[in-house]
Amino acid sequence: MKIVSLVLIIVALSVYLTGVIWYFIDKGKGGHKKAPMIIRAIGALMMVAYFIMAIRGFN
């Protein structure tokens, strides 16, 4: 279960950081796309799932 949680947090961080990078690139070009915010929200939800698993003890 610890391997699953490690993979979850790595994927969550990479998804979140992809959204952040996409947001700043899009902002620099003057765009207003909602996709970067949705990607960041998905990454944040995955991190919340990780922390809930961590608090419960990785059962």
PQR file of N, CA, C, O and H, with PARSE charges and radii, in Angstrom:
ATOM      1  N   MET A   1       0.812  -1.190   0.000 -0.4000 1.5000
ATOM      2  CA  MET A   1       0.000   0.000   0.000 -0.0000 2.0000
ATOM      3  C   MET A   1       0.860   1.261   0.000  0.5500 1.7000
ATOM      4  O   MET A   1       0.450   2.304  -0.509 -0.5500 1.4000
ATOM      5  N   LYS A   2       2.050   1.153   0.574 -0.4000 1.5000
ATOM      6  CA  LYS A   2       2.920   2.328   0.589 -0.0000 2.0000
ATOM      7  C   LYS A   2       3.408   2.676  -0.813  0.5500 1.7000
ATOM      8  O   LYS A   2       3.637   3.847  -1.116 -0.5500 1.4000
ATOM      9  H   LYS A   2       2.383   0.306   0.987  0.4000 1.0000
ATOM     10  N   ILE A   3       3.569   1.679  -1.664 -0.4000 1.5000
ATOM     11  CA  ILE A   3       3.983   1.952  -3.045 -0.0000 2.0000
ATOM     12  C   ILE A   3       2.868   2.693  -3.776  0.5500 1.7000
ATOM     13  O   ILE A   3       3.128   3.625  -4.537 -0.5500 1.4000
ATOM     14  H   ILE A   3       3.384   0.727  -1.418  0.4000 1.0000
ATOM     15  N   VAL A   4       1.627   2.274  -3.541 -0.4000 1.5000
ATOM     16  CA  VAL A   4       0.483   2.943  -4.163 -0.0000 2.0000
ATOM     17  C   VAL A   4       0.405   4.387  -3.699  0.5500 1.7000
ATOM     18  O   VAL A   4       0.152   5.280  -4.508 -0.5500 1.4000
ATOM     19  H   VAL A   4       1.415   1.516  -2.923  0.4000 1.0000
ATOM     20  N   SER A   5       0.618   4.632  -2.421 -0.4000 1.5000
ATOM     21  CA  SER A   5       0.554   5.998  -1.915 -0.0000 2.0000
ATOM     22  C   SER A   5       1.698   6.847  -2.455  0.5500 1.7000
ATOM     23  O   SER A   5       1.514   8.032  -2.731 -0.5500 1.4000
ATOM     24  H   SER A   5       0.824   3.907  -1.764  0.4000 1.0000
ATOM     25  N   LEU A   6       2.861   6.259  -2.604 -0.4000 1.5000
ATOM     26  CA  LEU A   6       3.990   6.990  -3.171 -0.0000 2.0000
ATOM     27  C   LEU A   6       3.713   7.366  -4.619  0.5500 1.7000
ATOM     28  O   LEU A   6       3.984   8.491  -5.038 -0.5500 1.4000
ATOM     29  H   LEU A   6       3.011   5.296  -2.379  0.4000 1.0000
ATOM     30  N   VAL A   7       3.175   6.427  -5.375 -0.4000 1.5000
ATOM     31  CA  VAL A   7       2.828   6.709  -6.768 -0.0000 2.0000
ATOM     32  C   VAL A   7       1.741   7.780  -6.831  0.5500 1.7000
ATOM     33  O   VAL A   7       1.787   8.665  -7.686 -0.5500 1.4000
ATOM     34  H   VAL A   7       2.955   5.513  -5.034  0.4000 1.0000
ATOM     35  N   LEU A   8       0.765   7.701  -5.927 -0.4000 1.5000
ATOM     36  CA  LEU A   8      -0.320   8.685  -5.900 -0.0000 2.0000
ATOM     37  C   LEU A   8       0.207  10.087  -5.650  0.5500 1.7000
ATOM     38  O   LEU A   8      -0.201  11.021  -6.341 -0.5500 1.4000
ATOM     39  H   LEU A   8       0.727   6.982  -5.233  0.4000 1.0000
ATOM     40  N   ILE A   9       1.094  10.262  -4.692 -0.4000 1.5000
ATOM     41  CA  ILE A   9       1.587  11.606  -4.396 -0.0000 2.0000
ATOM     42  C   ILE A   9       2.490  12.117  -5.519  0.5500 1.7000
ATOM     43  O   ILE A   9       2.480  13.313  -5.810 -0.5500 1.4000
ATOM     44  H   ILE A   9       1.426   9.503  -4.131  0.4000 1.0000
ATOM     45  N   ILE A  10       3.258  11.252  -6.147 -0.4000 1.5000
ATOM     46  CA  ILE A  10       4.104  11.683  -7.264 -0.0000 2.0000
ATOM     47  C   ILE A  10       3.245  12.113  -8.446  0.5500 1.7000
ATOM     48  O   ILE A  10       3.508  13.146  -9.060 -0.5500 1.4000
ATOM     49  H   ILE A  10       3.265  10.280  -5.911  0.4000 1.0000
ATOM     50  N   VAL A  11       2.225  11.332  -8.766 -0.4000 1.5000
ATOM     51  CA  VAL A  11       1.329  11.685  -9.866 -0.0000 2.0000
ATOM     52  C   VAL A  11       0.561  12.961  -9.533  0.5500 1.7000
ATOM     53  O   VAL A  11       0.385  13.823 -10.395 -0.5500 1.4000
ATOM     54  H   VAL A  11       2.011  10.492  -8.267  0.4000 1.0000
ATOM     55  N   ALA A  12       0.107  13.085  -8.298 -0.4000 1.5000
ATOM     56  CA  ALA A  12      -0.640  14.278  -7.895 -0.0000 2.0000
ATOM     57  C   ALA A  12       0.220  15.537  -8.025  0.5500 1.7000
ATOM     58  O   ALA A  12      -0.236  16.550  -8.554 -0.5500 1.4000
ATOM     59  H   ALA A  12       0.250  12.385  -7.598  0.4000 1.0000
ATOM     60  N   LEU A  13       1.438  15.473  -7.553 -0.4000 1.5000
ATOM     61  CA  LEU A  13       2.325  16.632  -7.662 -0.0000 2.0000
ATOM     62  C   LEU A  13       2.638  16.965  -9.112  0.5500 1.7000
ATOM     63  O   LEU A  13       2.679  18.138  -9.485 -0.5500 1.4000
ATOM     64  H   LEU A  13       1.809  14.650  -7.123  0.4000 1.0000
ATOM     65  N   SER A  14       2.859  15.948  -9.931 -0.4000 1.5000
ATOM     66  CA  SER A  14       3.166  16.214 -11.334 -0.0000 2.0000
ATOM     67  C   SER A  14       1.956  16.802 -12.058  0.5500 1.7000
ATOM     68  O   SER A  14       2.117  17.694 -12.890 -0.5500 1.4000
ATOM     69  H   SER A  14       2.826  14.996  -9.629  0.4000 1.0000
ATOM     70  N   VAL A  15       0.744  16.319 -11.756 -0.4000 1.5000
ATOM     71  CA  VAL A  15      -0.461  16.877 -12.368 -0.0000 2.0000
ATOM     72  C   VAL A  15      -0.647  18.324 -11.933  0.5500 1.7000
ATOM     73  O   VAL A  15      -0.944  19.190 -12.756 -0.5500 1.4000
ATOM     74  H   VAL A  15       0.614  15.595 -11.079  0.4000 1.0000
ATOM     75  N   TYR A  16      -0.475  18.586 -10.649 -0.4000 1.5000
ATOM     76  CA  TYR A  16      -0.636  19.947 -10.136 -0.0000 2.0000
ATOM     77  C   TYR A  16       0.401  20.888 -10.765  0.5500 1.7000
ATOM     78  O   TYR A  16       0.057  21.984 -11.206 -0.5500 1.4000
ATOM     79  H   TYR A  16      -0.234  17.882  -9.981  0.4000 1.0000
ATOM     80  N   LEU A  17       1.641  20.467 -10.803 -0.4000 1.5000
ATOM     81  CA  LEU A  17       2.688  21.320 -11.376 -0.0000 2.0000
ATOM     82  C   LEU A  17       2.501  21.536 -12.871  0.5500 1.7000
ATOM     83  O   LEU A  17       2.848  22.597 -13.391 -0.5500 1.4000
ATOM     84  H   LEU A  17       1.920  19.576 -10.444  0.4000 1.0000
ATOM     85  N   THR A  18       1.956  20.541 -13.568 -0.4000 1.5000
ATOM     86  CA  THR A  18       1.639  20.719 -14.982 -0.0000 2.0000
ATOM     87  C   THR A  18       0.599  21.822 -15.148  0.5500 1.7000
ATOM     88  O   THR A  18       0.715  22.666 -16.037 -0.5500 1.4000
ATOM     89  H   THR A  18       1.675  19.679 -13.145  0.4000 1.0000
ATOM     90  N   GLY A  19      -0.416  21.810 -14.289 -0.4000 1.5000
ATOM     91  CA  GLY A  19      -1.424  22.867 -14.334 -0.0000 2.0000
ATOM     92  C   GLY A  19      -0.845  24.234 -14.036  0.5500 1.7000
ATOM     93  O   GLY A  19      -1.218  25.221 -14.671 -0.5500 1.4000
ATOM     94  H   GLY A  19      -0.510  21.124 -13.567  0.4000 1.0000
ATOM     95  N   VAL A  20       0.063  24.302 -13.076 -0.4000 1.5000
ATOM     96  CA  VAL A  20       0.698  25.582 -12.728 -0.0000 2.0000
ATOM     97  C   VAL A  20       1.531  26.102 -13.896  0.5500 1.7000
ATOM     98  O   VAL A  20       1.443  27.277 -14.252 -0.5500 1.4000
ATOM     99  H   VAL A  20       0.367  23.501 -12.560  0.4000 1.0000
ATOM    100  N   ILE A  21       2.328  25.237 -14.483 -0.4000 1.5000
ATOM    101  CA  ILE A  21       3.163  25.650 -15.618 -0.0000 2.0000
ATOM    102  C   ILE A  21       2.300  26.088 -16.787  0.5500 1.7000
ATOM    103  O   ILE A  21       2.569  27.113 -17.413 -0.5500 1.4000
ATOM    104  H   ILE A  21       2.399  24.283 -14.195  0.4000 1.0000
ATOM    105  N   TRP A  22       1.254  25.307 -17.085 -0.4000 1.5000
ATOM    106  CA  TRP A  22       0.349  25.643 -18.171 -0.0000 2.0000
ATOM    107  C   TRP A  22      -0.318  26.986 -17.911  0.5500 1.7000
ATOM    108  O   TRP A  22      -0.478  27.782 -18.836 -0.5500 1.4000
ATOM    109  H   TRP A  22       1.036  24.474 -16.576  0.4000 1.0000
ATOM    110  N   TYR A  23      -0.713  27.254 -16.658 -0.4000 1.5000
ATOM    111  CA  TYR A  23      -1.353  28.518 -16.303 -0.0000 2.0000
ATOM    112  C   TYR A  23      -0.428  29.694 -16.582  0.5500 1.7000
ATOM    113  O   TYR A  23      -0.848  30.688 -17.174 -0.5500 1.4000
ATOM    114  H   TYR A  23      -0.583  26.607 -15.907  0.4000 1.0000
ATOM    115  N   PHE A  24       0.840  29.585 -16.157 -0.4000 1.5000
ATOM    116  CA  PHE A  24       1.759  30.704 -16.350 -0.0000 2.0000
ATOM    117  C   PHE A  24       2.129  30.899 -17.816  0.5500 1.7000
ATOM    118  O   PHE A  24       2.309  32.034 -18.257 -0.5500 1.4000
ATOM    119  H   PHE A  24       1.182  28.777 -15.677  0.4000 1.0000
ATOM    120  N   ILE A  25       2.244  29.826 -18.571 -0.4000 1.5000
ATOM    121  CA  ILE A  25       2.515  29.961 -20.012 -0.0000 2.0000
ATOM    122  C   ILE A  25       1.322  30.608 -20.700  0.5500 1.7000
ATOM    123  O   ILE A  25       1.483  31.506 -21.526 -0.5500 1.4000
ATOM    124  H   ILE A  25       2.098  28.904 -18.213  0.4000 1.0000
ATOM    125  N   ASP A  26       0.115  30.143 -20.351 -0.4000 1.5000
ATOM    126  CA  ASP A  26      -1.098  30.698 -20.953 -0.0000 2.0000
ATOM    127  C   ASP A  26      -1.298  32.153 -20.545  0.5500 1.7000
ATOM    128  O   ASP A  26      -1.719  32.972 -21.363 -0.5500 1.4000
ATOM    129  H   ASP A  26      -0.016  29.414 -19.680  0.4000 1.0000
ATOM    130  N   LYS A  27      -1.002  32.482 -19.292 -0.4000 1.5000
ATOM    131  CA  LYS A  27      -1.142  33.855 -18.812 -0.0000 2.0000
ATOM    132  C   LYS A  27      -0.166  34.776 -19.542  0.5500 1.7000
ATOM    133  O   LYS A  27      -0.497  35.919 -19.858 -0.5500 1.4000
ATOM    134  H   LYS A  27      -0.660  31.817 -18.628  0.4000 1.0000
ATOM    135  N   GLY A  28       1.039  34.269 -19.805 -0.4000 1.5000
ATOM    136  CA  GLY A  28       2.026  35.058 -20.529 -0.0000 2.0000
ATOM    137  C   GLY A  28       1.603  35.365 -21.950  0.5500 1.7000
ATOM    138  O   GLY A  28       1.989  36.388 -22.514 -0.5500 1.4000
ATOM    139  H   GLY A  28       1.308  33.341 -19.548  0.4000 1.0000
ATOM    140  N   LYS A  29       0.798  34.467 -22.535 -0.4000 1.5000
ATOM    141  CA  LYS A  29       0.316  34.673 -23.900 -0.0000 2.0000
ATOM    142  C   LYS A  29      -0.987  35.460 -23.934  0.5500 1.7000
ATOM    143  O   LYS A  29      -1.499  35.766 -25.011 -0.5500 1.4000
ATOM    144  H   LYS A  29       0.484  33.636 -22.077  0.4000 1.0000
ATOM    145  N   GLY A  30      -1.528  35.790 -22.757 -0.4000 1.5000
ATOM    146  CA  GLY A  30      -2.749  36.574 -22.706 -0.0000 2.0000
ATOM    147  C   GLY A  30      -4.019  35.744 -22.759  0.5500 1.7000
ATOM    148  O   GLY A  30      -5.097  36.288 -22.995 -0.5500 1.4000
ATOM    149  H   GLY A  30      -1.112  35.541 -21.882  0.4000 1.0000
ATOM    150  N   GLY A  31      -3.917  34.452 -22.547 -0.4000 1.5000
ATOM    151  CA  GLY A  31      -5.086  33.578 -22.628 -0.0000 2.0000
ATOM    152  C   GLY A  31      -5.832  33.489 -21.315  0.5500 1.7000
ATOM    153  O   GLY A  31      -5.334  33.887 -20.262 -0.5500 1.4000
ATOM    154  H   GLY A  31      -3.041  34.010 -22.356  0.4000 1.0000
ATOM    155  N   HIS A  32      -7.036  32.959 -21.404 -0.4000 1.5000
ATOM    156  CA  HIS A  32      -7.875  32.806 -20.215 -0.0000 2.0000
ATOM    157  C   HIS A  32      -8.530  31.429 -20.218  0.5500 1.7000
ATOM    158  O   HIS A  32      -9.738  31.320 -20.010 -0.5500 1.4000
ATOM    159  H   HIS A  32      -7.440  32.636 -22.260  0.4000 1.0000
ATOM    160  N   LYS A  33      -7.760  30.397 -20.446 -0.4000 1.5000
ATOM    161  CA  LYS A  33      -8.312  29.040 -20.493 -0.0000 2.0000
ATOM    162  C   LYS A  33      -8.583  28.533 -19.086  0.5500 1.7000
ATOM    163  O   LYS A  33      -7.854  28.848 -18.145 -0.5500 1.4000
ATOM    164  H   LYS A  33      -6.779  30.486 -20.614  0.4000 1.0000
ATOM    165  N   LYS A  34      -9.638  27.745 -18.956 -0.4000 1.5000
ATOM    166  CA  LYS A  34      -9.986  27.172 -17.661 -0.0000 2.0000
ATOM    167  C   LYS A  34      -9.318  25.826 -17.434  0.5500 1.7000
ATOM    168  O   LYS A  34      -9.304  25.329 -16.307 -0.5500 1.4000
ATOM    169  H   LYS A  34     -10.230  27.488 -19.720  0.4000 1.0000
ATOM    170  N   ALA A  35      -8.773  25.238 -18.465 -0.4000 1.5000
ATOM    171  CA  ALA A  35      -8.170  23.907 -18.339 -0.0000 2.0000
ATOM    172  C   ALA A  35      -7.049  23.857 -17.305  0.5500 1.7000
ATOM    173  O   ALA A  35      -7.005  22.893 -16.541 -0.5500 1.4000
ATOM    174  H   ALA A  35      -8.784  25.642 -19.380  0.4000 1.0000
ATOM    175  N   PRO A  36      -6.138  24.832 -17.229 -0.5600 1.5000
ATOM    176  CA  PRO A  36      -5.094  24.760 -16.199  0.2800 2.0000
ATOM    177  C   PRO A  36      -5.659  24.743 -14.781  0.5500 1.7000
ATOM    178  O   PRO A  36      -5.117  24.067 -13.906 -0.5500 1.4000
ATOM    179  N   MET A  37      -6.727  25.470 -14.554 -0.4000 1.5000
ATOM    180  CA  MET A  37      -7.329  25.488 -13.217 -0.0000 2.0000
ATOM    181  C   MET A  37      -7.963  24.139 -12.892  0.5500 1.7000
ATOM    182  O   MET A  37      -7.902  23.680 -11.752 -0.5500 1.4000
ATOM    183  H   MET A  37      -7.167  26.018 -15.265  0.4000 1.0000
ATOM    184  N   ILE A  38      -8.571  23.506 -13.893 -0.4000 1.5000
ATOM    185  CA  ILE A  38      -9.184  22.195 -13.678 -0.0000 2.0000
ATOM    186  C   ILE A  38      -8.099  21.161 -13.394  0.5500 1.7000
ATOM    187  O   ILE A  38      -8.272  20.307 -12.525 -0.5500 1.4000
ATOM    188  H   ILE A  38      -8.620  23.879 -14.820  0.4000 1.0000
ATOM    189  N   ILE A  39      -6.990  21.231 -14.113 -0.4000 1.5000
ATOM    190  CA  ILE A  39      -5.881  20.302 -13.882 -0.0000 2.0000
ATOM    191  C   ILE A  39      -5.307  20.506 -12.486  0.5500 1.7000
ATOM    192  O   ILE A  39      -5.005  19.537 -11.790 -0.5500 1.4000
ATOM    193  H   ILE A  39      -6.849  21.925 -14.819  0.4000 1.0000
ATOM    194  N   ARG A  40      -5.154  21.765 -12.075 -0.4000 1.5000
ATOM    195  CA  ARG A  40      -4.650  22.033 -10.725 -0.0000 2.0000
ATOM    196  C   ARG A  40      -5.615  21.511  -9.673  0.5500 1.7000
ATOM    197  O   ARG A  40      -5.187  20.999  -8.639 -0.5500 1.4000
ATOM    198  H   ARG A  40      -5.400  22.552 -12.641  0.4000 1.0000
ATOM    199  N   ALA A  41      -6.907  21.636  -9.926 -0.4000 1.5000
ATOM    200  CA  ALA A  41      -7.905  21.136  -8.972 -0.0000 2.0000
ATOM    201  C   ALA A  41      -7.837  19.617  -8.865  0.5500 1.7000
ATOM    202  O   ALA A  41      -7.947  19.073  -7.766 -0.5500 1.4000
ATOM    203  H   ALA A  41      -7.255  22.052 -10.766  0.4000 1.0000
ATOM    204  N   ILE A  42      -7.660  18.931  -9.974 -0.4000 1.5000
ATOM    205  CA  ILE A  42      -7.536  17.468  -9.957 -0.0000 2.0000
ATOM    206  C   ILE A  42      -6.296  17.058  -9.173  0.5500 1.7000
ATOM    207  O   ILE A  42      -6.351  16.134  -8.360 -0.5500 1.4000
ATOM    208  H   ILE A  42      -7.570  19.373 -10.867  0.4000 1.0000
ATOM    209  N   GLY A  43      -5.193  17.730  -9.410 -0.4000 1.5000
ATOM    210  CA  GLY A  43      -3.968  17.437  -8.661 -0.0000 2.0000
ATOM    211  C   GLY A  43      -4.135  17.677  -7.174  0.5500 1.7000
ATOM    212  O   GLY A  43      -3.649  16.899  -6.354 -0.5500 1.4000
ATOM    213  H   GLY A  43      -5.148  18.480 -10.070  0.4000 1.0000
ATOM    214  N   ALA A  44      -4.827  18.759  -6.827 -0.4000 1.5000
ATOM    215  CA  ALA A  44      -5.061  19.057  -5.414 -0.0000 2.0000
ATOM    216  C   ALA A  44      -5.955  18.004  -4.769  0.5500 1.7000
ATOM    217  O   ALA A  44      -5.719  17.613  -3.626 -0.5500 1.4000
ATOM    218  H   ALA A  44      -5.222  19.391  -7.494  0.4000 1.0000
ATOM    219  N   LEU A  45      -6.973  17.541  -5.483 -0.4000 1.5000
ATOM    220  CA  LEU A  45      -7.838  16.490  -4.952 -0.0000 2.0000
ATOM    221  C   LEU A  45      -7.083  15.178  -4.757  0.5500 1.7000
ATOM    222  O   LEU A  45      -7.336  14.443  -3.803 -0.5500 1.4000
ATOM    223  H   LEU A  45      -7.164  17.859  -6.412  0.4000 1.0000
ATOM    224  N   MET A  46      -6.161  14.895  -5.663 -0.4000 1.5000
ATOM    225  CA  MET A  46      -5.346  13.691  -5.507 -0.0000 2.0000
ATOM    226  C   MET A  46      -4.441  13.809  -4.286  0.5500 1.7000
ATOM    227  O   MET A  46      -4.226  12.828  -3.575 -0.5500 1.4000
ATOM    228  H   MET A  46      -5.955  15.492  -6.438  0.4000 1.0000
ATOM    229  N   MET A  47      -3.909  15.009  -4.040 -0.4000 1.5000
ATOM    230  CA  MET A  47      -3.079  15.199  -2.849 -0.0000 2.0000
ATOM    231  C   MET A  47      -3.914  15.081  -1.571  0.5500 1.7000
ATOM    232  O   MET A  47      -3.441  14.558  -0.562 -0.5500 1.4000
ATOM    233  H   MET A  47      -4.084  15.806  -4.617  0.4000 1.0000
ATOM    234  N   VAL A  48      -5.149  15.565  -1.618 -0.4000 1.5000
ATOM    235  CA  VAL A  48      -6.042  15.405  -0.470 -0.0000 2.0000
ATOM    236  C   VAL A  48      -6.289  13.927  -0.205  0.5500 1.7000
ATOM    237  O   VAL A  48      -6.295  13.493   0.947 -0.5500 1.4000
ATOM    238  H   VAL A  48      -5.534  15.990  -2.437  0.4000 1.0000
ATOM    239  N   ALA A  49      -6.491  13.151  -1.269 -0.4000 1.5000
ATOM    240  CA  ALA A  49      -6.688  11.708  -1.100 -0.0000 2.0000
ATOM    241  C   ALA A  49      -5.457  11.078  -0.459  0.5500 1.7000
ATOM    242  O   ALA A  49      -5.583  10.199   0.394 -0.5500 1.4000
ATOM    243  H   ALA A  49      -6.486  13.504  -2.205  0.4000 1.0000
ATOM    244  N   TYR A  50      -4.278  11.518  -0.860 -0.4000 1.5000
ATOM    245  CA  TYR A  50      -3.046  11.001  -0.265 -0.0000 2.0000
ATOM    246  C   TYR A  50      -2.990  11.314   1.228  0.5500 1.7000
ATOM    247  O   TYR A  50      -2.678  10.442   2.039 -0.5500 1.4000
ATOM    248  H   TYR A  50      -4.175  12.232  -1.553  0.4000 1.0000
ATOM    249  N   PHE A  51      -3.294  12.565   1.588 -0.4000 1.5000
ATOM    250  CA  PHE A  51      -3.203  12.937   2.997 -0.0000 2.0000
ATOM    251  C   PHE A  51      -4.269  12.245   3.846  0.5500 1.7000
ATOM    252  O   PHE A  51      -4.027  11.933   5.012 -0.5500 1.4000
ATOM    253  H   PHE A  51      -3.547  13.273   0.930  0.4000 1.0000
ATOM    254  N   ILE A  52      -5.433  12.007   3.275 -0.4000 1.5000
ATOM    255  CA  ILE A  52      -6.444  11.221   4.004 -0.0000 2.0000
ATOM    256  C   ILE A  52      -5.938   9.813   4.229  0.5500 1.7000
ATOM    257  O   ILE A  52      -6.116   9.253   5.310 -0.5500 1.4000
ATOM    258  H   ILE A  52      -5.630  12.261   2.328  0.4000 1.0000
ATOM    259  N   MET A  53      -5.305   9.231   3.213 -0.4000 1.5000
ATOM    260  CA  MET A  53      -4.726   7.891   3.381 -0.0000 2.0000
ATOM    261  C   MET A  53      -3.624   7.916   4.424  0.5500 1.7000
ATOM    262  O   MET A  53      -3.494   6.973   5.204 -0.5500 1.4000
ATOM    263  H   MET A  53      -5.160   9.686   2.334  0.4000 1.0000
ATOM    264  N   ALA A  54      -2.835   8.965   4.453 -0.4000 1.5000
ATOM    265  CA  ALA A  54      -1.738   9.065   5.414 -0.0000 2.0000
ATOM    266  C   ALA A  54      -2.267   9.183   6.836  0.5500 1.7000
ATOM    267  O   ALA A  54      -1.718   8.577   7.756 -0.5500 1.4000
ATOM    268  H   ALA A  54      -2.941   9.731   3.819  0.4000 1.0000
ATOM    269  N   ILE A  55      -3.321   9.950   7.019 -0.4000 1.5000
ATOM    270  CA  ILE A  55      -3.888  10.110   8.349 -0.0000 2.0000
ATOM    271  C   ILE A  55      -4.512   8.804   8.831  0.5500 1.7000
ATOM    272  O   ILE A  55      -4.420   8.466  10.011 -0.5500 1.4000
ATOM    273  H   ILE A  55      -3.767  10.442   6.271  0.4000 1.0000
ATOM    274  N   ARG A  56      -5.141   8.077   7.923 -0.4000 1.5000
ATOM    275  CA  ARG A  56      -5.773   6.816   8.310 -0.0000 2.0000
ATOM    276  C   ARG A  56      -4.776   5.687   8.466  0.5500 1.7000
ATOM    277  O   ARG A  56      -5.134   4.621   8.969 -0.5500 1.4000
ATOM    278  H   ARG A  56      -5.216   8.352   6.965  0.4000 1.0000
ATOM    279  N   GLY A  57      -3.557   5.886   8.058 -0.4000 1.5000
ATOM    280  CA  GLY A  57      -2.507   4.885   8.298 -0.0000 2.0000
ATOM    281  C   GLY A  57      -2.243   3.936   7.150  0.5500 1.7000
ATOM    282  O   GLY A  57      -1.687   2.861   7.374 -0.5500 1.4000
ATOM    283  H   GLY A  57      -3.267   6.752   7.650  0.4000 1.0000
ATOM    284  N   PHE A  58      -2.616   4.284   5.932 -0.4000 1.5000
ATOM    285  CA  PHE A  58      -2.358   3.458   4.747 -0.0000 2.0000
ATOM    286  C   PHE A  58      -2.876   2.034   4.913  0.5500 1.7000
ATOM    287  O   PHE A  58      -2.143   1.073   4.676 -0.5500 1.4000
ATOM    288  H   PHE A  58      -3.068   5.157   5.750  0.4000 1.0000
ATOM    289  N   ASN A  59      -4.103   1.900   5.308 -0.4000 1.5000
ATOM    290  CA  ASN A  59      -4.670   0.566   5.524 -0.0000 2.0000
ATOM    291  C   ASN A  59      -4.686  -0.190   4.273  0.5500 1.7000
ATOM    292  O   ASN A  59      -5.128  -1.339   4.252 -0.5500 1.4000
ATOM    293  H   ASN A  59      -4.698   2.680   5.501  0.4000 1.0000
TER
END
